[in-house]
Amino acid sequence: MTKKTLPFTKSFVEKITKKYPTPFHIYDEKGIRETAGKFYKAFDWVEGGGFKNYFAVKALPNPYILKILKEEGMGADCSSLPELILADKTGIKGENIMFTSNNTPAVEFKKAMELGAIINLDDISHIPFLEKAAGIPEIICFRYNPGPLRKSGVNTIIGKPEEAKYGLTKSQLFEAYKIMRDKGVKRFGLHTMVVSNELDINALAETAAMLFDLVVEISKELGIRFEFVNLGGGIGIAYKPDQKAVDLEELSKRIKKLYEEKIIKNNLHPLRVIYECGRMVTGPYGYLITTVIHEKHTYKDYIGVDACMANLMRPALYGAYHHITVLGKENKPKTHIYDVTGSLCENNDKFAIDRKLPKIDIGDIIVIHDTGAHGFAMGFNYNGKLRSAELLLKPDGKVEMIRRAETIDDYFATLKKMR
Ligand SMILES: *Cc1c(COP(=O)(O)O)cnc(C)c1O
């Protein structure tokens, strides 16, 4: 059981809201740094240049966060032109950028090559496409989709591999490395991403086993040497209070054992082990702070807040659970059942449905937990809703605004000028 604690008090938040009106996301730098540190320490056995997590930029695309992660030794996993530019501007350079895209436009391959990023191809047909667009790089990675070969340890968010649009089939993979080998490429990586928000260590370890086996098979058949396996992202977080975060030490131990059994035994070491986790790194350290502006009692009891699904889409998008704390009422009994709603003209604009909470009053400040990944990032302007500010809570307790809230002018900025 993970207790849902907060890195700030009610009076601290009240002080912040005087300067920065709600809603806003606030990120806890200390928590992010501690998790990054734990991740790296767990995998400090990795040989051949060491462990690296390429932070999946899509989870929290703010350069001030990326800068913190860079200082913690992370690279950036990008999948679009703006994400590539964001990484580069943050000072994450060259092979510290992984370009894991799909259905990729030529200009994006060009930019990735220009930056010296590691290119992770999603399809065999992208070899001639890349060659024409940008040339053949010195190091290449392919994304493996095991399809029906992967029977267990696949969860529902990402779906069944055989129904996913990503990656190459096993036979295509052999063909693809052969083509690249024959084009003179000497440095290789292998990637997959088959789980999402996965808390089960067995499923996470199975991905490593699958890739290690494949490295053995491909190396033997084609006589090529792999430099790294990229186990993808997908390490889950404890959104619900009764869930437990993944024990990274335990996961690492399991992967190390597989590494010894499969990679070292076959004399294919050193092989770098790489992740591209986003959610696990920043997810638990983001909080959406919002104020209660209405309560409504009809067929159900509704609490209306000043945030909406434009600020956090996950509950509406996949019925995701986000824990809610009513500031100052942490120890009050949960006597009421509420739907907590935003103001979009969409009935699924709800942060919680039938949630047991203490009695809520207008003016209460509500904290929505675990918004540090795919929170602000999934924002949109539907219904004329504006994106909120992003604040950073620094280890010394100071708060810095790292992105201002959108204004009406921003909303009109892309329109043809009106007279
Ligand atoms: C989204 C994504 C990730 C990160 O996933 P998390 O759940 O944030 O760890 C990594 N790699 C790829 C290819 C992705 O699409």
The ligand as an SDF file (V2000), in Angstrom:
LIG
                    3D

 15 15  0  0  0  0  0  0  0  0999 V2000
    5.2830    6.4210  -24.6810 C   0  0  0  0  0  0  0  0  0  0  0  0
    6.5230    5.7210  -25.0250 C   0  0  0  0  0  0  0  0  0  0  0  0
    7.5060    5.5010  -24.0560 C   0  0  0  0  0  0  0  0  0  0  0  0
    7.3330    5.9040  -22.6290 C   0  0  0  0  0  0  0  0  0  0  0  0
    6.3410    5.2140  -22.0060 O   0  0  0  0  0  0  0  0  0  0  0  0
    6.1070    5.4230  -20.4410 P   0  0  0  0  0  0  0  0  0  0  0  0
    4.8370    4.7130  -20.1770 O   0  0  0  0  0  0  0  0  0  0  0  0
    6.0190    6.8800  -20.2340 O   0  0  0  0  0  0  0  0  0  0  0  0
    7.2780    4.8240  -19.7540 O   0  0  0  0  0  0  0  0  0  0  0  0
    8.6830    4.9100  -24.4510 C   0  0  0  0  0  0  0  0  0  0  0  0
    8.8840    4.5230  -25.7220 N   0  0  0  0  0  0  0  0  0  0  0  0
    7.9660    4.6970  -26.6740 C   0  0  0  0  0  0  0  0  0  0  0  0
    8.2720    4.2440  -28.0380 C   0  0  0  0  0  0  0  0  0  0  0  0
    6.7560    5.2960  -26.3570 C   0  0  0  0  0  0  0  0  0  0  0  0
    5.8430    5.4690  -27.3130 O   0  0  0  0  0  0  0  0  0  0  0  0
  1  2  1  0
  2  3  1  0
  2 14  2  0
  3  4  1  0
  3 10  2  0
  4  5  1  0
  5  6  1  0
  6  7  2  0
  6  8  1  0
  6  9  1  0
 10 11  1  0
 11 12  2  0
 12 13  1  0
 12 14  1  0
 14 15  1  0
M  END
$$$$
